[in-house]
Amino acid sequence: MGIKLRIARNILANWGGLALSTLVSFLLAPFILRKLGDTGYGVWMLAISLTGYLGLLDLGIRASVVRYVSKHKAEGDYRKLNQVINTSLIAYSTAAAIALILGVIIGISAGSVFNIPDDLENAATWVIILISAAMACGFGIGVFASTLAGIERFDLLNLSMSVGNLLRAGLVLIILRLAPNLVALALVSFFSSLVTFLMILFFAFKHEPNLKINLKLANRETARSIFNYGIYSFLIIVATRVAYYSDNTVIGIFGSAEQITYFAIGAISVEFLRRIVNSLTTVIMPMASSLESGGSEESLTRLLTTGTRYSFLLILPLSTILLVMGKTLLGVWMGPSYADKSYLILVIMLIPQIYCFSQFSTEEILLGTGRHKLFAMVTVAEAVTNLILSIILIKTYGIIGVALGTLIPAIIFRVLLSPLFIRQITRSSFTSYLRESLLPPFLICVPVVIIAIILDRWLTAESLFEIGLQGLLLLLVYYLLAWMFVIEKPIKDSVLNRFKILASQ
C-alpha cells in the first residue's frame, strides 16, 4: 500500500473512531447528568481526573514502542522489534499491578481528601477502584495497542475502541435506567473497556505475524533504549496529565463537586477539539520515525508544514463556531443554567488552544525523531505554572480563576515559545512557516465569523438539530473556500481522480 493511501486510511480511521466517540459522549453526557444529578456527575468527573494520574505509570513506554516498532519494521529487523515488545510487556505488567494498588489507596482515601458528600463516599471509592482496574487492564494490553500504532494500523485500533464505545453507550442507556448510580456506571465502563482490550490483542497478533511473546527476548540494553527515549516522553505525559486533570482536582479540593460539573461542561468542548486534531496528527509520529531512518530532512519539513496547515484547517472553523455560538450550544445541549456558568469557561480555555492545537504536528515530529527534550522541559514548566496559578486564583475568582490558571501558562509556554520547537525541525524562518501554514486558513475564516454572528444573533437555534444545521452550513462555506484558495492543486487533482475512478466502477 502506498504512503499516501496509508496516511489517508489512518486519518480516516482516526476521524471515524473519534466521530463515534464524540457522538457517544455528546449524547450520553446530558443523560448521565440527569440520572446522577449535579453532585453525582461532579463526583464521576473527579474520579476520572484522579484515576487519570495513573496514566503516568506509562513512563513514556507507549511513545517508545510506537517509535521503535515503526523504526525496526522499516529496517526489517524483527528480532529487535520483538525485544522491544517483550521488554515493554514486562514494564507494562509492572505498571498494571502498581496502578491497581494505587487505585485502591486513592479510592479508600478520596472521601477524607476531597469535598465529597457523605452519602456518595462509598460509591466514589468503588468507582475509583473499578476505573483503576480498567486502567490496569489497559496497561497489560498497552504494548499491543502501541504495536498496532507502530505498524500504522490505526484502522484496527479505532475499530476496537469504536466497538467498546458502542457497547458502553448501549449498556449505559439500559443500566442507568434500572440502577441510576455511580457504581453501575463504573461497571459498564470496566466491561466495555475489557472488550476493547481483547479486540486489540487479537488484531495485534493477526496483523503482525512476526510478533512473538517470549520474555527471554527482554533485555537490559533494550530497556535502556526504551527508557532513555521514554524519559522525556514521560515528562510530557506527566505535564499533560497535570494540565488536563489538575483543574477538576483543584476544584474538588478547594471548591465543590457541583462546581466541577459546571467547569467540566465548559471544558469538555475544548477536550473534543483536542481529540479531533490529535486524531489527525497521531499518524505523523511513526511516519516521522520512518523518514528519519531514511535521513530525509526535507521530507520532515514538508510533513511539518502540511501537518500544521491541515490541523489549522480542521481546528479553526470548529473553534470559531464554539466561540460565537458556544453559549447557544451549551444551552440547547445541557440547559440554559449551565450555559450561563460554563460558556465563559469555554472561551477562556479555548482561546490559547486554537494555536496550540495547530502545533500538534510539531510535537509528533519531535517525538518521532527523538528531538523532544526541550519540548518536554517547557511542557513541565507549563504544567507546574498551571497548577500553582489555579490554586492561587480559585480562592479569589472560583472556577473562572482555574480557567485563567490554564490560559496564562498556555500563552507563555506554548504560544510564545513555539518558534524554538519549529527551529528544531526546519531551517526555514518562523515567519515563512506561519505564512505557509497558518495564514491561508486564517484569512478564509473571516466570512465564516461574520455568518456565524448573523446566525447566532438573528436565527438563534432552539434545538440540537437546528444548531447542527447551522454548524454544517458554516463548515460547508469554510471548506468550499479552503478548496478554492488553500488546498494545493496536486491534492485536489488526486481527490478528483479518486472520485472519477469510483464513479467509473
N, C-alpha and C positions, 0 to 999 in steps of 0.2 A: 504494500500500500504506500502511495506517495506521501511526502511530508505534508503537502497542503491538505490532502484528504484526511490524514491523521489529525491534523490540527482542527479541521472543520468537525470531524467526528467527535473529538474530545470536548470541544467548546459546546457543540450542540447537546452532547450528553450531559455536561455540567449544567447548561441552561435548563434542559428538560428536567433534570433532577431538582434543581433549585426552584423552578417554577412550581413543581408539585409540592415541594417542601414549604415554599412561601404561601401557596394557596391553602394548604392544610393548616398551617399556623395561623394565617389570617382569619380563616373561617372558624377555627376552633377557639381562638382567644376569647371572643365575647361569650361563647357557650360555657367555657370553663369559668370565666369571671362570674357569670350569673349563677352557676352551680356552687361555686366556692365562696362567693362574696368578696368584698374588697380585702378584708383581712386574710382570708384563706388564700386568695390569689397572691397577695403580697408575700405570705409565708412560702408559697410554692416558688416564686421568683427568687426569694432569699436562699432557699435550699439549692436551687440551680446554680446560683452565684457561688455559694460556699463549696459545693462539690466541684465547681469549675476549676478551683485552685488545684484539685488533684491532678489535673492535666499537666501540671508542672513536672510530675514524675516521668513524663516522656523524655526529659533531659536532652531534647534535640535529636532523639533517635530517629523519629519519623523522617525528618528532613535528610538525615544521613543516609537512611535506607533508600529513599527516593533517588538521591544523588548517585549513590554508588551502584544501585541496581541498574539505573539507566546508563551509567558510565561503563560498567563491566559488560552489560548486554551489548552495547555499541561496539565494544572491543572483542566480543565473543569469548570472554574469559568467565566461563560458568563456574569454575572452581572458586574463584574469588567472590563471585555472586553468592554462591551458597555459603561461603564463610561469613559473609555479611549477614545473610538471613539467619543462620543458626546462632551467631554471636548475639544478634539483636533479639532473637527469641528468648534467650536466657535473661537478657536485661529486661525485656518487657514482662516476662513472667514474674520477676522480682518486683517490678513496679506494680503489677497487679495485686500481689499479696500486700504490699505496703499501702496501696490505695484502699483496700478493703479494711485494713486495720485502722487507718486514719479516719475513714468514713464512719466507722463505729464510734470512735472517740469524739469526732465532731458532732455526730448525731446526739450522743448522750449529753454533751456539754452545751449544746446550742441554746437550750432554754435558759441557762444561767448567764449567758453572754449577751444574747440579743433580746430585744423587746418583743417577745412572742407571747400572746395571750395564754393564760394558764390552760384553757380548755383545748389548745392546739399544740401544746408542748410535746405530748406523747406522739401525736401524728407527725409532727415535724421531725422527731427523732427517727421514726421508721422511714419517712420519705428520704431523708438524707442517707440512711443506710442502704435503702434499695437503689437509689441513684448511684451511690458509690459502688455497689455490687455490679451494676450495669457498666460502669466505667472500668472496673477491674476486668470484666469480660472483654471490654474493648481493648484494653492493654494486651490481653492474651492473644487477641486476633490482630492487633495493630500492625505487626510485621507483614501480614499478608495483604492488608489494605495498602500499605506502603509499597509492597511489591507490585500490585495492580497499577498504582500510580507511576511507579518506576518504569514499567513496560508500556506505559501510556494507554492502559485500558480503563480510562475514566468512564467509559460507557457501562462496563460491568460494575464498577464501583458505585455509580449512580443508580443503576438498576437495583442493586441490593438495598441501597438506602431508600429508594422510592417504594419498594415493596414494604419495608419497615414502616415508612410514613403512612402509607395507605392502611396497613394493618392497625397502626396506632390510632388513626382517625376513626376507623370503624369501631374499634373497641372503646374509645373514649365516649363516642356518641351512645353506645349501648350501656356501658358500665356506669357512667356518671348519672344516667337517668335512674338506674336502680340503686346505686350507692354513691351519692354526691359527696365524696370526701377525699382528702389528700392522699391517703394510703392507697385507695383504689386507683387513683391517677398514677401513682408511682409504680404500682404493679403492672399496669398497662404499658408504661414506658419501658420497664425492665423486659417484659416479654417481647415487645416489638423490637427492641434493640438486640435481643438474643437471636431472633430470626435473621436480622440483618447480618450479624456476625457469622452465622453459619453459611449464609449465601456467599459472603466474601471469601471464606475459607474454601468453599467448593470451586469458585471461579479461579482463585489463585492457582490451585493445583491443576485445573483443567487447561488453563491457557498459558501456563509456563511449564512445559513438560520437563524442563531441566531443573526445576525446583526440587530439592531434596532436603528432608529433615533428618539430620544426623548431627547430634550435638558434639560429636568428636571433631567436627569441622570448625567449631568455635575456637578461637584462639586469642591470645592477648594482643598480638600485633593488629589484628582486625579490630578488636575492641578499642585499641589506642587510636586507630584511624577514625573510627566512628565517633569517639568522644572528643578527639581533637577538633574535628569539624563541627561536632554537635554542640560543643560548649557554648559557642556564640549563638547558635540556633536556639539553644536552651535559654540563654539570656533574653532573646527576642520573645520566646514563648512566655517566660516569666513576666516580662514587661507588658506583653499583650494581654495576658490574663489579668494582671493588676489593673490595666487601663479599662478593660471591658467588664470586669466583675467587681471592682472595688466600690463602684458607685452604690450599688444595691447594698453592699456590706456596710459601708459608711452610714447609709440611711438606716439600716437595720440596727446599728449601734446607737446612733445619735438622734434618730427620728423614730418612725413607727412603721409597722407593716403596711398600713393604708397609704403612707407616703411613697413606699416602694411601688405600689400599684400605679399611682399617678406618674411617677418618674419612668417606670418601665413602659407605659403606654406611649409616652413621648419619645423614648429612646428606641423603641422596637422598630420603627420605620427606618432609622439610621442603620440598625443592625441588618435589616433586609437588604438595604442598598449595599452594605459591605459584602454580604454573601453573593449578591449578583455580580459585582466586579470581581470578587475572588474566584467565582466560577469560570470567568474568562481567563484570568491571569495564572491560575494554578497550573495550567498546561505548559506554561512558559519555563518553569524550573527544570524539568527533565530535558526540555529542548535546549536550554542554555548549557546544561552539563554536556550534552552531546556535541554542541557547537564548540565548546571549549576544548573537548578532546580532539577536534579537528583543527584547532588553532585559528578559527575564523573570527577575528575581532570585528571586521566589517559587518559580518552577519549579526553579531551581537548588537552592534549599533542600530542596524535596521530593525532587529527584534525589539529593541528598546523604544525606538520612535514609533513603530507601528503599534506595539502593545499599548503605549501610553495614549496614542490618538484614539484607538478604538475603545479603550477603557473610558476615556473622557466622553466620547460619543455615546457611550452607554449610560454613564452616570449623570451627565449634565441635564438632559431633559427630564429624567425622573426626579432629580433634586429640585429642579425648577417647579415641577408640579407640586411637590411636597411643600416647598417654601410658600408658594402662592395660595394653594388650595388645601394645605395641610389641616387647617382648623376645621374646614368643612368636612374633610375626610374623617378626621377623628370623631367629630360629632355624629356623623352618619354611622360610623363603624362601632364605636363604643358608647356613644351617648353625649349630649351637649355638656353635661357637667364635667366629663373627662376632658373634652376638647378645651374648655376654658383653662384648666390647670395644666394640661400636658402639651399644648401647642408651643408655648414658649420654650419648653424643654427641647422639643423637636428642632426648633430654629437654632437655638444656641449650640446644640450638639452637631447639627448638620453643616453649618457654615464652613468650619475649617475642613470638614471631611470631604467636601466636594473636590478639593485639590488633593488631599491625602489619598483618597481612593484612586485618583488617576495615577498615583505613583506606585501602585501595587506591582506593575510590571518591573519597575526598577528594583523593588525589593526581591522579587522572584529571581531576577537575573543575578543579583548579588549573592543570593543563596545558592543558585545553581552553579556559580563559578567560584564559590568559596571566598568571595570578597566582602563578606558581611560583618567583619569585625567592628568597623566604625559605626555601621548602622545599628549593631547590637548595643553598643555603648550609648548612643543617642536615644535609642528606644527605652533603655533602662532609665536614663535621666528624665525622659518624658513621664514615665510611669510613676517614678518617685515624686516628681513635682505634682503630678495629677493627684496622687493620694494625699499629699500634705495640704495642697490648696483646698481639696474637697473637705477635709476635716476642719480646716480653719473657716471656710466660707459657709458651711452648713449651719454653723452656730449663729450667724447673722442673717443669712439670706435663705435658709431652708434648702429645699431641693433645687432651687434656682442656683444657689451657691455651688452645689455639687456639679451642676451642668457647666458653670463657669470654670470650675476646677478642672474640667476636661478640655474646655475650649482653649484656655490660655496656653497650656503646655503644647497642645497640638500645633498652634500657630508658631510658637517659638522653635520647637524641635523638629517638626515635620515639614512645615512650610518654608520657614526662613533658612533652614539648613539643607534643604533638598538639593541645591546645586552641588554640594560636596559629594552626594551619592551619585549624581549623574556623571560627575567627572571621573569616578572610579570605573565607569563603563565605556564612555566615549570621550574622544578628544575634541569634539565639537563644542562650540560655546553654548552656554546655558540659554542665551537669548535665541540662538538658532534652534535649539531644542524646543523652546516654548513656541516659537513661530511655526515650526513644522508640526508639533504635536497638539498643542492646546488652542492656539489662536483660531484656526478654522472652525472647530466645533463650537467655540465660544461665540463667534460672530453670528452664526446661523441660529443661535438660541434667542436672539433679541426679539424676533417676531413671535416666537413661542411664548415668551414672557408677557408680551402685550396681549395676546389672545387669551392666555390663562387668566390675567387680571380681569379682562372683559367678561369671561365666562363666570368667574367666581363672584363678581360684583352684580351682574345683571341677570345671570342664568344660574343661580346657586342650586347645586344638586341637592336633592332631598332623599336620595336612596343610593345604595351601592351601585345599582345598575346605571343610574344617571351619571354618577361620578366616574364610573368605568368608561362610559361612552365618551365623556369629556376628555378623560385621560388618553384614550385611544386616538381621538381627533388630534390632540396636541402632539402625540408621538408620531402620528402619520405626517403631520406638517413638518416636524423636525427631520424625520428620516427621508422625506422627499427632498428637502433642502440639502441634507447630507449626501444623498445620491447624486444630486446635481453639482455640488460645489466642493465636497470634501473627499469622498471615496475615490481612490485612484482608478484611472482608466483600465489598467490590466485586471484589477479585481472586478470591475463592472463587466468587462468582456468575459471573464471567467464565469461569473454568475449567469450572464445571459446565455453563454454557450451551454452551461449545465441545464438551463431551462429548455433550450432548444432540443437537447438530447432527450430529455424526459418527455417533451411534447411529441417527439417523433416516434417514441416507443409504443 
